Amino acid sequence: MTDFSTSADTLVVPCPAKINLFLHILGRLPNGYHQLQTVFQLLDYGDTLTVRQRQDSQLTLSPDLADVDNKDNLVLRAAIALRRFAGYQGGADLYLEKRLPIGGGIGGGSSDAASTLLALNQLWQLNLSLDTLASIGQQLGADVPVFVHGATAWAEGTGEKLTPLSIPSKWYLVLRPNCFVSTGEIFSHQQLTRQDAPIKIAAFLEGGTGNSCQPLVRKLYPEVDKALIWLDKFSPAMLTGTGSCVFASFDNEDAARAVLAQRPEGTEGFVARGVDLSPAHTALGIA
């Protein structure tokens, strides 16, 4: 297990993945966003962010990501947004160890942004509330608030109305087919279902599942369809978010890893345990 140790001028913080245990789209809002219902399940696997205090005002981010310009990276954008909001003059060096795939629907960029806000809030001694940090994060992405608040949660609205939810602990196998799915493409597509009936938390806990984006993504991306068909042979499989990642749950780690070992050639994957509290909150001592 990684030692998330800290020092006076350095914090090392996990950036956990998430999966959507279900996703219903209830309608489209005038601003283009979608009204939805979902459950964000946090996982004990993800990226790792190291944040070090600087004695000047520079903000640096390394290493460069192959597919993302630094000015578009949510880590740097989160740091800039937080500093601007707080009127802070100092700087920081940020180092991101990237494990989560881009365009996978598992919240990698949003989680990175949230951990940046949480870590710099402590390092810079800004003492901003989680609600304030979530509000800053929401301007960066709809999924950032759930990672800021740091709890597996029932979500409504555009994903910002959160109710912490305790889910029985399971192990999840997450597979990423060899394709990139654009969230913008899926949410703007004419064939996307946008008229799901709302459900209550009790209905979800009694087995209500499904992902409104899954039929469309399967149609547009044959690689995702193949991954779902393959994984479904071992345990009921589902798309997370808009994809491209798919997942299935297992009762224990060994069972999940046994299936991972058989994954189709060219398909990436990992096994992780579902957690109610974010590893970022645990590392930073946030109650």
VEXVOSE-108609 format. One line per 4 residues: for each residue x, y, z of N, C-alpha, C. Coordinates in steps of 0.05 Angstrom, whole numbers. Example, Ala and Ser with C-alpha at 12.3 -4.5 7.8 and 13.67 -1.06 7.14 Angstrom:
<atoms>
264,-114,156,246,-90,156,264,-66,156 ~ 257,-45,142,273,-21,143,258,1,157
</atoms>
This chain:
<atoms>
17,-24,0,0,0,0,18,25,0 ~ 10,45,-16,25,70,-17,24,85,9 ~ 46,96,17,47,112,42,41,141,34 ~ 17,150,41,10,178,35,19,196,57
46,198,61,57,214,82,57,244,74 ~ 58,261,93,59,290,88,82,303,104 ~ 88,327,96,108,343,111,97,371,112 ~ 113,389,124,104,416,128,99,430,102
114,424,81,111,438,56,102,420,33 ~ 95,395,38,87,376,17,64,359,26 ~ 45,355,8,23,337,13,22,317,-11 ~ 17,292,-4,13,271,-24,-15,260,-21
-32,263,-42,-60,258,-39,-71,240,-61 ~ -86,219,-54,-99,202,-74,-121,218,-90 ~ -125,210,-114,-147,220,-131,-163,196,-140 ~ -183,188,-124,-197,163,-129,-214,163,-154
-217,139,-165,-236,136,-187,-265,134,-176 ~ -284,136,-194,-312,131,-187,-325,114,-209 ~ -346,100,-202,-363,88,-222,-392,97,-216 ~ -408,98,-237,-437,104,-233,-452,78,-231
-463,72,-208,-477,47,-205,-504,46,-220 ~ -514,70,-226,-536,73,-245,-535,102,-254 ~ -548,107,-277,-549,135,-287,-574,138,-304 ~ -592,155,-294,-617,162,-308,-616,191,-316
-624,197,-340,-625,225,-350,-654,233,-352 ~ -661,253,-336,-689,261,-333,-698,282,-353 ~ -679,297,-363,-685,319,-381,-662,337,-386 ~ -665,355,-405,-644,374,-413,-652,401,-403
-632,415,-390,-637,441,-379,-631,463,-400 ~ -642,487,-397,-638,509,-416,-608,515,-421 ~ -591,511,-400,-563,517,-403,-547,495,-418 ~ -561,474,-426,-548,453,-441,-540,429,-423
-539,433,-397,-533,411,-379,-557,393,-377 ~ -553,369,-365,-575,350,-363,-582,345,-334 ~ -608,343,-329,-618,336,-302,-616,305,-300 ~ -604,296,-279,-599,267,-277,-603,257,-248
-603,231,-246,-601,216,-221,-579,195,-224 ~ -562,193,-204,-541,173,-206,-531,166,-178 ~ -516,145,-176,-501,139,-151,-472,138,-159 ~ -456,155,-146,-427,155,-149,-415,137,-128
-403,115,-137,-389,97,-119,-359,103,-121 ~ -347,111,-99,-319,117,-98,-303,91,-96 ~ -279,90,-108,-262,67,-107,-236,73,-93 ~ -222,52,-85,-197,56,-71,-173,54,-90
-177,64,-114,-156,63,-135,-158,88,-151 ~ -135,99,-159,-136,124,-175,-109,136,-180 ~ -109,161,-187,-84,176,-191,-73,185,-164 ~ -49,196,-165,-37,207,-140,-25,234,-146
-32,254,-129,-23,281,-133,-4,289,-111 ~ 19,299,-118,38,311,-98,38,341,-102 ~ 35,355,-79,33,384,-80,55,395,-61 ~ 72,413,-71,94,424,-55,92,454,-55
95,466,-32,94,495,-29,118,508,-43 ~ 114,530,-57,135,546,-68,139,572,-53 ~ 162,583,-55,168,609,-41,162,632,-59 ~ 153,627,-84,145,648,-102,116,643,-111
107,657,-131,79,655,-139,74,637,-163 ~ 94,622,-171,91,604,-195,74,580,-188 ~ 58,571,-208,44,545,-207,55,528,-229 ~ 67,505,-222,78,487,-242,64,460,-240
62,447,-263,50,420,-264,67,402,-281 ~ 73,379,-271,88,359,-286,78,331,-278 ~ 83,310,-295,94,313,-322,73,321,-342 ~ 81,327,-366,61,334,-387,46,308,-394
19,311,-399,3,288,-408,2,289,-439 ~ 4,266,-451,7,264,-480,-17,276,-494 ~ -41,273,-483,-65,282,-497,-78,307,-486 ~ -65,320,-466,-77,343,-454,-56,366,-452
-63,389,-463,-46,412,-459,-47,421,-430 ~ -24,430,-419,-23,437,-391,-44,459,-384 ~ -49,477,-402,-68,499,-396,-97,488,-394 ~ -101,464,-405,-128,452,-404,-130,431,-382
-107,425,-369,-107,404,-348,-123,414,-324 ~ -142,398,-314,-159,406,-292,-144,411,-266 ~ -121,398,-263,-105,403,-239,-96,433,-238 ~ -84,441,-260,-74,469,-261,-98,489,-261
-119,482,-275,-142,500,-275,-155,502,-247 ~ -155,480,-232,-166,481,-205,-148,498,-187 ~ -122,496,-189,-104,512,-173,-107,542,-179 ~ -109,548,-204,-113,576,-212,-139,587,-202
-161,571,-205,-187,580,-196,-188,584,-166 ~ -175,566,-151,-175,569,-122,-159,593,-113 ~ -136,597,-125,-119,620,-118,-134,646,-124 ~ -147,647,-147,-162,671,-155,-184,677,-135
-200,656,-128,-222,659,-109,-212,669,-82 ~ -190,658,-72,-181,665,-45,-164,690,-45 ~ -156,700,-68,-138,723,-69,-110,716,-58 ~ -102,691,-61,-77,682,-50,-54,689,-70
-30,695,-59,-9,704,-77,13,683,-80 ~ 13,661,-65,34,642,-66,31,622,-89 ~ 50,604,-90,50,584,-112,53,556,-102 ~ 56,537,-121,59,509,-114,69,494,-138
84,472,-132,91,453,-153,72,429,-150 ~ 61,421,-172,42,399,-172,52,376,-190 ~ 53,352,-180,62,329,-195,40,308,-195 ~ 30,300,-218,8,282,-220,18,255,-232
15,234,-215,20,207,-225,-6,196,-236 ~ -8,193,-262,-33,186,-276,-36,156,-280 ~ -58,145,-269,-64,117,-274,-91,114,-288 ~ -109,133,-282,-137,130,-293,-137,140,-322
-150,125,-340,-151,133,-368,-168,158,-373 ~ -160,174,-392,-176,197,-400,-199,188,-418 ~ -222,199,-413,-246,192,-429,-257,165,-422 ~ -253,156,-397,-262,130,-388,-288,130,-373
-298,154,-365,-322,156,-349,-319,148,-320 ~ -294,148,-311,-289,141,-282,-279,165,-266 ~ -282,189,-277,-277,213,-262,-249,221,-257 ~ -230,212,-274,-202,218,-269,-196,247,-267
-203,263,-288,-197,291,-287,-212,306,-265 ~ -237,299,-260,-252,312,-239,-240,306,-211 ~ -232,281,-207,-220,273,-182,-193,287,-178 ~ -177,290,-199,-152,304,-198,-157,333,-189
-177,346,-201,-184,374,-194,-192,376,-165 ~ -209,358,-156,-219,359,-129,-196,355,-109 ~ -178,336,-114,-156,332,-96,-137,357,-95 ~ -135,370,-118,-119,395,-120,-132,416,-101
-158,419,-103,-172,439,-86,-169,432,-56 ~ -172,407,-50,-170,398,-22,-142,402,-11 ~ -122,394,-27,-94,395,-18,-85,424,-15 ~ -90,441,-35,-81,468,-34,-96,484,-12
-120,477,-7,-135,491,14,-121,487,41 ~ -109,463,45,-94,457,69,-66,470,68 ~ -52,465,45,-25,474,43,-22,504,45 ~ -41,518,33,-41,547,33,-56,559,58
-67,541,75,-81,549,99,-104,569,93 ~ -120,562,73,-142,580,65,-166,576,83 ~ -170,552,94,-192,545,112,-220,549,99 ~ -221,544,73,-247,545,59,-263,520,65
-290,522,66,-307,499,72,-308,481,48 ~ -317,456,53,-321,438,30,-342,448,11 ~ -363,461,21,-384,472,4,-372,493,-15 ~ -354,510,-4,-341,530,-21,-323,518,-42
-307,498,-33,-290,484,-52,-306,470,-74 ~ -328,458,-66,-346,445,-86,-357,464,-106 ~ -364,488,-96,-375,509,-114,-354,518,-134 ~ -329,520,-125,-307,527,-144,-304,504,-164
-304,480,-153,-300,457,-170,-322,453,-191 ~ -346,460,-184,-368,456,-202,-365,472,-228 ~ -350,494,-227,-345,510,-251,-325,496,-269 ~ -311,475,-259,-291,460,-274,-303,435,-286
-323,424,-273,-336,399,-283,-358,390,-264 ~ -378,378,-275,-402,371,-260,-396,349,-239 ~ -375,333,-243,-369,312,-224,-350,320,-202 ~ -338,344,-204,-318,352,-184,-330,353,-155
-355,363,-151,-365,366,-124,-366,339,-108 ~ -373,317,-121,-374,292,-106,-347,284,-96 ~ -326,290,-111,-299,283,-101,-290,303,-79 ~ -299,328,-81,-293,347,-60,-306,338,-34
-331,331,-35,-345,323,-10,-336,296,-1 ~ -326,279,-19,-311,256,-11,-327,233,0 ~ -352,229,-9,-368,207,0,-383,194,-23 ~ -384,168,-23,-402,154,-42,-430,166,-38
-444,173,-59,-468,189,-56,-489,185,-78 ~ -514,189,-70,-536,192,-88,-535,221,-98 ~ -538,225,-125,-535,251,-136,-559,258,-154 ~ -567,283,-152,-589,293,-169,-581,320,-180
-599,333,-194,-593,359,-208,-575,353,-231 ~ -553,368,-233,-532,361,-253,-510,344,-241 ~ -515,334,-217,-496,318,-202,-485,332,-178 ~ -495,357,-173,-485,373,-150,-502,369,-125
-526,358,-127,-543,354,-103,-537,326,-92 ~ -522,325,-71,-510,300,-62,-521,291,-35 ~ -527,265,-32,-536,253,-7,-517,230,-2 ~ -500,231,19,-482,208,24,-497,182,27
-485,161,16,-499,136,15,-479,114,22 ~ -487,96,41,-470,74,48,-478,49,31 ~ -458,39,16,-463,17,-2,-448,-8,9 ~ -461,-31,9,-447,-55,18,-421,-58,2
-400,-64,16,-373,-66,4,-372,-88,-17 ~ -363,-81,-41,-359,-100,-62,-332,-94,-76 ~ -323,-114,-90,-299,-110,-107,-309,-106,-136 ~ -296,-88,-150,-304,-82,-177,-281,-87,-197
-288,-99,-219,-269,-101,-241,-278,-80,-262 ~ -259,-62,-268,-264,-41,-287,-247,-46,-312 ~ -259,-47,-335,-245,-51,-361,-248,-27,-378 ~ -226,-20,-392,-227,2,-410,-221,-7,-439
-241,-9,-456,-236,-17,-484,-217,3,-497 ~ -206,-5,-519,-187,12,-533,-201,33,-550 ~ -214,51,-536,-227,74,-550,-232,96,-530 ~ -236,120,-541,-241,144,-525,-270,153,-531
-286,157,-510,-313,166,-514,-316,195,-504 ~ -325,212,-521,-329,240,-515,-355,244,-500 ~ -353,255,-475,-377,261,-460,-395,280,-475 ~ -382,301,-486,-398,321,-501,-413,309,-524
-401,290,-538,-414,277,-561,-439,262,-552 ~ -436,247,-530,-458,231,-521,-481,248,-510 ~ -475,268,-494,-496,284,-482,-510,302,-502 ~ -497,307,-525,-509,324,-546,-522,308,-568
-519,282,-567,-529,265,-589,-560,264,-589 ~ -571,266,-613,-601,267,-616,-614,241,-606 ~ -599,218,-607,-611,193,-600,-609,186,-571 ~ -597,203,-555,-595,198,-526,-622,200,-513
-628,180,-496,-653,180,-481,-652,201,-459 ~ -671,219,-458,-671,241,-438,-697,243,-423 ~ -713,223,-422,-739,224,-409,-743,201,-389 ~ -722,194,-375,-725,173,-355,-743,183,-332
-759,165,-321,-775,172,-297,-757,173,-273 ~ -760,193,-255,-744,194,-231,-751,170,-212 ~ -731,161,-197,-736,140,-177,-727,150,-150 ~ -734,136,-129,-725,142,-102,-701,125,-95
-687,134,-74,-663,118,-65,-671,90,-59 ~ -694,86,-47,-703,59,-39,-705,41,-63 ~ -714,52,-86,-717,36,-110,-690,27,-120 ~ -670,45,-118,-643,37,-126,-632,15,-108
-636,18,-82,-626,-2,-63,-639,-29,-67 ~ -664,-28,-78,-678,-54,-82,-671,-66,-109 ~ -652,-54,-124,-643,-66,-148,-647,-49,-173 ~ -656,-25,-170,-660,-8,-194,-633,1,-205
-627,-7,-230,-602,1,-242,-606,9,-271 ~ -585,11,-285,-587,19,-313,-572,45,-319 ~ -563,48,-343,-548,72,-352,-561,82,-378 ~ -573,105,-377,-587,116,-401,-568,120,-424
-542,123,-419,-523,127,-441,-514,101,-454 ~ -519,79,-440,-507,54,-450,-516,45,-477 ~ -542,45,-484,-550,37,-511,-537,53,-533 ~ -536,79,-529,-524,96,-550,-494,91,-553
-480,89,-530,-451,84,-531,-445,57,-544 ~ -461,37,-537,-457,11,-549,-460,12,-580 ~ -479,28,-589,-484,31,-617,-462,46,-632 ~ -451,67,-619,-431,84,-631,-403,72,-629
-398,56,-608,-371,46,-603,-372,15,-600 ~ -367,1,-622,-367,-28,-621,-349,-40,-600 ~ -326,-26,-594,-307,-37,-574,-321,-38,-546 ~ -337,-19,-540,-351,-19,-514,-372,-42,-514
-386,-45,-536,-406,-66,-538,-392,-94,-534 ~ -370,-98,-546,-355,-123,-543,-346,-128,-514 ~ -337,-107,-501,-328,-109,-473,-351,-116,-455 ~ -374,-104,-460,-398,-110,-443,-406,-139,-447
-407,-148,-472,-415,-175,-477,-396,-195,-464 ~ -369,-189,-465,-349,-207,-453,-352,-208,-423 ~ -353,-184,-410,-353,-182,-381,-379,-194,-370 ~ -401,-191,-385,-427,-200,-375,-428,-230,-372
-409,-244,-384,-407,-274,-380,-400,-281,-352 ~ -387,-263,-337,-377,-269,-311,-394,-256,-288 ~ -405,-233,-294,-421,-218,-275,-436,-196,-290 ~ -460,-188,-282,-475,-168,-297,-457,-143,-301
-454,-135,-326,-436,-113,-333,-451,-88,-341 ~ -439,-65,-336,-452,-40,-342,-432,-18,-349 ~ -440,1,-365,-424,24,-372,-424,43,-348 ~ -401,56,-343,-400,77,-323,-400,105,-336
-417,123,-327,-418,149,-339,-425,147,-368 ~ -411,163,-385,-414,161,-413,-393,141,-426 ~ -378,128,-409,-358,109,-418,-331,123,-424 ~ -312,108,-433,-315,82,-445,-312,58,-426
-306,63,-401,-302,41,-382,-328,26,-376 ~ -325,0,-372,-348,-17,-363,-339,-31,-338 ~ -358,-40,-322,-351,-53,-296,-370,-74,-289 ~ -362,-91,-271,-379,-112,-259,-370,-115,-230
-388,-123,-212,-381,-126,-184,-377,-156,-177 ~ -360,-160,-157,-354,-187,-148,-354,-187,-117 ~ -358,-210,-105,-359,-211,-76,-332,-211,-63 ~ -311,-217,-78,-284,-217,-66,-263,-209,-87
-240,-202,-77,-219,-192,-95,-208,-214,-113 ~ -205,-238,-102,-194,-260,-118,-211,-266,-143 ~ -238,-266,-139,-255,-271,-162,-253,-250,-183 ~ -251,-224,-175,-248,-203,-194,-221,-204,-209
-200,-211,-194,-173,-212,-207,-171,-236,-226 ~ -186,-258,-220,-185,-281,-237,-197,-274,-264 ~ -218,-258,-264,-231,-249,-290,-213,-229,-304 ~ -201,-211,-289,-183,-191,-301,-160,-205,-316
-150,-227,-305,-128,-241,-318,-136,-253,-345 ~ -162,-256,-349,-171,-267,-375,-180,-246,-395 ~ -177,-221,-389,-188,-199,-405,-178,-201,-434 ~ -194,-192,-452,-186,-193,-480,-161,-176,-486
-146,-185,-505,-121,-171,-513,-127,-143,-521 ~ -111,-124,-512,-115,-96,-519,-134,-81,-501 ~ -145,-95,-481,-163,-82,-462,-149,-78,-435 ~ -149,-53,-426,-137,-46,-400,-157,-51,-378
-148,-54,-353,-166,-58,-331,-153,-57,-304 ~ -170,-55,-284,-160,-56,-256,-182,-66,-238 ~ -174,-75,-214,-192,-84,-194,-190,-65,-170 ~ -213,-57,-159,-214,-39,-137,-237,-45,-118
-235,-36,-94,-256,-40,-74,-273,-15,-72 ~ -299,-18,-70,-316,5,-66,-313,15,-37 ~ -312,42,-33,-309,54,-7,-329,76,-3 ~ -338,80,21,-357,101,27,-344,128,30
-319,128,40,-304,153,45,-280,155,26 ~ -276,178,14,-255,182,-5,-227,178,8 ~ -209,164,-6,-182,162,4,-168,189,6 ~ -177,209,-9,-165,235,-7,-172,247,20
-197,244,29,-205,254,55,-190,240,78 ~ -186,214,74,-171,199,95,-142,209,96 ~ -129,213,73,-102,222,73,-98,250,85 ~ -118,267,81,-116,295,91,-129,298,118
-140,277,129,-152,279,156,-177,295,157 ~ -192,295,135,-217,310,133,-240,291,143 ~ -254,300,163,-276,284,174,-299,281,156
</atoms>
